[in-house]
Amino acid sequence: MGMRIGIVGGGPAGAYAAWQAAEQGHDVTFFDHRAPWEKPCGGGITVKAQDEFPWIGEIESQSRAVTEFRFRSPTDLEVEFGCPRPTLIFARAEFDEAVRSRARAAGAKQLGLKVQSVERGRGGWLVDAQGERFEVDFLVGADGAVSKVRETVAPEFPAFVNSIAAGFFIPARLDTVETKFFSDARGYLWFFPRPDHLSVGLCLWGGEAGGSAGRETRQRLLDLLATYYPNLDPGLGKGYGAFIPTIMNPACWRVPRGGGDWALVGDAGGFVDAITGEGIFYALRSARAWSRALAAGRPEAYDRQWRAEFGDELAKASALVHRFYHPRFIERVIGFGSKSQSVRRLLSDLVMGTQPYVTLRRRLQREIVRGAARRMTRFLGPAAAIR
Ligand SMILES: Cc1cc2nc3c(=O)[nH]c(=O)nc-3n(C[C@H](O)[C@H](O)[C@H](O)COP(=O)(O)OP(=O)(O)OC[C@H]3O[C@@H](n4cnc5c(N)ncnc54)[C@H](O)[C@@H]3O)c2cc1C
């Protein structure tokens, strides 16, 4: 038997980490008091995620496959475009359970307990969960955006702002993903069609946690729905509020996400694309980076591993997010997109996740007509890579 590994959280990050570590023969326990549950989330899985994790194809039939997108600018210019391959939109209860069932099949033990505290013990970690105590050699924090484990293992983690999202799951049908941007706030309103309902949400980047921000976001969402989609009745659906870790402070990327006997994966490590809010892909990728370091017998190398695999791309997203959500930039991109096929192709690649941010500027300069490219790249000036 290998190490005793305790994983706090059974979302995509924790469950995937549990699956991979159990396959390597370790003695894995993962804790999640809520699972199975419908985590507040759009549930969109990009093409790049499907390509990196081919097993997602095995559960594709549980999703809604969508190829048509409509973006609406702050002044209500519109661009519609199709993608050659679909984004898969899942109910999170089903997606996460698919990962957890693979973890259990590989031999990981799932416990429906809430972890109340973790502390260092003699040669390992003590995990306290609802009156029970567990001793493990290695601790993985996969407990989401408001991570308790992170507070213990990485107290020096600089403050970062969780974006605030409010949403509804509404019984309604739509065939297009719709997105609306604003002039007075960074973020967007989204409509994601799922197999038997619609996931509607508003995420505002960098809102203040707690206080009135959640209520204000929800009210703004209700006002937007009344203005743009008066036929949708949010009263028929189930509402939620949630956080997305949105790292805009570059110092956050320098902080280690792992050490000799601990690791942070998924939202707990802040692994979310600061521009789009895509986090499922990075939850899986960070868990896989950790499991690769583990397989090499050097779990302490995880911090180098994730940086090498996707650190630059996430840091680039953080560096660009203010410019991306500049209302004039969005207005221009959507305005040009309504006239230019090459801009629509670029939007489609961004949505599919097949256009990295690190080469975006070069592509704009290469492919998009010169005047338009200049007016867009002005907003995307060089941003420091952070390692
Ligand atoms: C409104 C919204 C929309 C989003 N839309 C998308 C999208 O369309 N596509 C996309 O890719 N990403 C999206 N995201 C981001 C995505 O939801 C997250 O990045 C992703 O869920 C991260 O996975 P995770 O496993 O790290 O964390 P989570 O999915 O949050 O899982 C953490 C788990 O830990 C458990 N947990 C927490 N504390 C404890 C404890 N003390 N003890 C035991 N268990 C605990 C929780 O119950 C939970 O199941 C969205 C996020 C939000 C909020």
The ligand as an ORCA input file, in Angstrom:
! r2SCAN-3c Opt
* xyz 0 1
  C     -22.078     30.408    -10.983
  C     -20.877     29.675    -11.503
  C     -20.824     29.290    -12.838
  C     -19.717     28.576    -13.303
  N     -19.731     28.134    -14.596
  C     -18.713     27.367    -15.043
  C     -18.763     26.757    -16.324
  O     -19.748     26.879    -17.058
  N     -17.692     26.016    -16.734
  C     -16.600     25.852    -15.930
  O     -15.645     25.191    -16.355
  N     -16.535     26.386    -14.694
  C     -17.567     27.121    -14.231
  N     -17.541     27.609    -12.954
  C     -16.383     27.305    -12.089
  C     -16.511     25.877    -11.554
  O     -17.778     25.702    -10.946
  C     -15.419     25.583    -10.520
  O     -14.194     26.099    -10.977
  C     -15.271     24.092    -10.255
  O     -16.440     23.568     -9.682
  C     -14.082     23.822     -9.351
  O     -14.086     22.470     -8.946
  P     -13.504     22.073     -7.506
  O     -13.613     20.612     -7.422
  O     -12.206     22.740     -7.300
  O     -14.481     22.780     -6.475
  P     -16.034     22.526     -6.219
  O     -16.705     22.064     -7.443
  O     -16.528     23.774     -5.561
  O     -16.061     21.321     -5.200
  C     -15.622     21.489     -3.867
  C     -16.290     20.411     -3.034
  O     -15.746     20.455     -1.731
  C     -16.769     20.194     -0.815
  N     -16.371     20.799      0.461
  C     -16.153     22.089      0.742
  N     -15.786     22.231      2.023
  C     -15.757     20.987      2.563
  C     -15.471     20.474      3.857
  N     -15.113     21.291      4.854
  N     -15.555     19.149      4.060
  C     -15.911     18.306      3.054
  N     -16.205     18.741      1.809
  C     -16.135     20.055      1.561
  C     -18.009     20.861     -1.422
  O     -19.197     20.255     -0.929
  C     -17.793     20.618     -2.907
  O     -18.484     19.481     -3.388
  C     -18.640     28.317    -12.448
  C     -18.683     28.719    -11.099
  C     -19.808     29.370    -10.630
  C     -19.862     29.761     -9.173
*
